[in-house]
Amino acid sequence: MRRIMSLLVFILVAAGTAAAAEGAALNATDVRYLKTLGQSQSELQANRPTPAMLQRLHELINDPATQQKPRARADAVNRFLDHINAQFIWCTDHPADKDCEAYKAPAAP
C-alpha cells in the first residue's frame, strides 16, 4: 500500500512539474493577441526569450487588472516586448555578461 501511495505522489508531482513547464509557453490566445499588436511568433522567437520571460509575457497579456483597459494592457505588453528585444541585443553584443547565460550557444558534443 505504501508503494502505491508513493507512486501516486510521484506521478502527481511529475504532472505538476510538466504543467509548470507548459505554463512557460504562450498559448494560442496569447499568440493571437500579440498578432493584434503586430508581433509575430517568429519575431518573438528570434529574440530567444527565456521561459521566465515568456511566463511574464503571458501574465501581462492575461492580467485581470488590464482586461478592461486595452490601451494599458497593450502598453504593458509592448514595453515588455521591447525589454525582450533589448535583452537579446545586449546579450548578442555582450555574451560574457552574467545575465546572458540563456543566450549562449550550447556546447558542441
C-alpha positions in Angstrom: 0.0 0.0 0.0 2.9 2.4 0.8 4.4 1.7 -2.6 1.2 2.6 -4.3 0.9 5.8 -2.3 4.5 6.7 -3.1 3.9 6.1 -6.8 0.8 8.2 -6.7 2.6 11.1 -5.1 5.4 10.8 -7.6 3.0 10.9 -10.5 1.2 13.9 -9.1 4.5 15.8 -8.6 5.7 14.9 -12.1 2.4 16.1 -13.6 2.7 19.4 -11.7 6.2 19.9 -12.9 5.1 19.3 -16.5 2.2 21.7 -16.1 4.5 24.4 -14.8 6.8 23.9 -17.8 3.9 24.2 -20.2 2.8 27.4 -18.4 6.1 29.0 -19.6 5.0 28.9 -23.2 2.4 31.2 -24.7 -0.9 29.7 -25.6 -2.9 30.3 -28.8 -4.9 33.1 -27.3 -1.7 34.9 -26.3 -0.3 34.5 -29.8 -3.5 35.9 -31.4 -3.3 38.9 -29.0 0.4 39.5 -30.0 -0.7 39.5 -33.6 -3.1 42.3 -32.9 -0.1 44.3 -31.7 1.8 43.5 -34.9 4.1 41.0 -33.2 4.5 37.6 -34.9 5.5 34.5 -33.0 8.5 34.1 -35.3 9.8 37.6 -34.5 9.4 36.9 -30.8 11.2 33.6 -31.0 14.0 35.3 -33.0 14.7 37.3 -29.8 15.2 34.0 -27.9 13.1 34.8 -24.8 13.7 32.7 -21.7 10.9 30.6 -20.2 10.7 33.2 -17.4 10.2 36.0 -20.0 7.5 34.0 -21.8 5.8 33.4 -18.5 5.9 37.1 -17.6 4.6 38.0 -21.1 1.7 35.5 -20.6 0.9 37.1 -17.2 0.9 40.6 -18.7 -1.4 39.6 -21.6 -3.8 37.9 -19.1 -3.5 40.4 -16.3 -7.0 40.9 -14.8 -6.2 44.5 -13.9 -5.9 45.4 -17.5 -8.5 43.2 -19.1 -11.0 46.2 -19.3 -8.2 48.6 -20.2 -7.0 47.6 -23.7 -4.6 50.6 -24.0 -2.9 49.9 -20.6 -2.6 46.2 -21.5 -1.1 47.0 -24.9 1.3 49.4 -23.4 2.5 47.0 -20.8 2.9 44.1 -23.3 4.7 46.4 -25.8 7.1 47.6 -23.1 7.9 44.0 -22.1 8.4 43.1 -25.8 10.9 46.0 -26.0 12.6 44.6 -22.9 12.9 41.1 -24.5 14.3 42.7 -27.7 16.8 44.9 -25.8 18.0 41.9 -23.7 18.6 39.9 -26.9 20.6 42.8 -28.4 22.6 43.3 -25.3 23.4 39.7 -24.9 24.4 39.4 -28.6 26.9 42.2 -28.1 28.0 41.1 -24.6 27.9 37.3 -24.5 30.1 37.1 -21.4 27.6 39.1 -19.3 26.3 37.2 -16.3 22.7 37.9 -17.3 23.2 36.3 -20.7 23.6 32.6 -19.9 20.3 31.7 -21.7 21.7 33.3 -24.9 24.9 31.3 -25.1 25.1 28.6 -27.8 25.0 25.1 -26.5 28.4 23.4 -26.3 29.2 21.0 -29.2 29.2 17.3 -28.1 
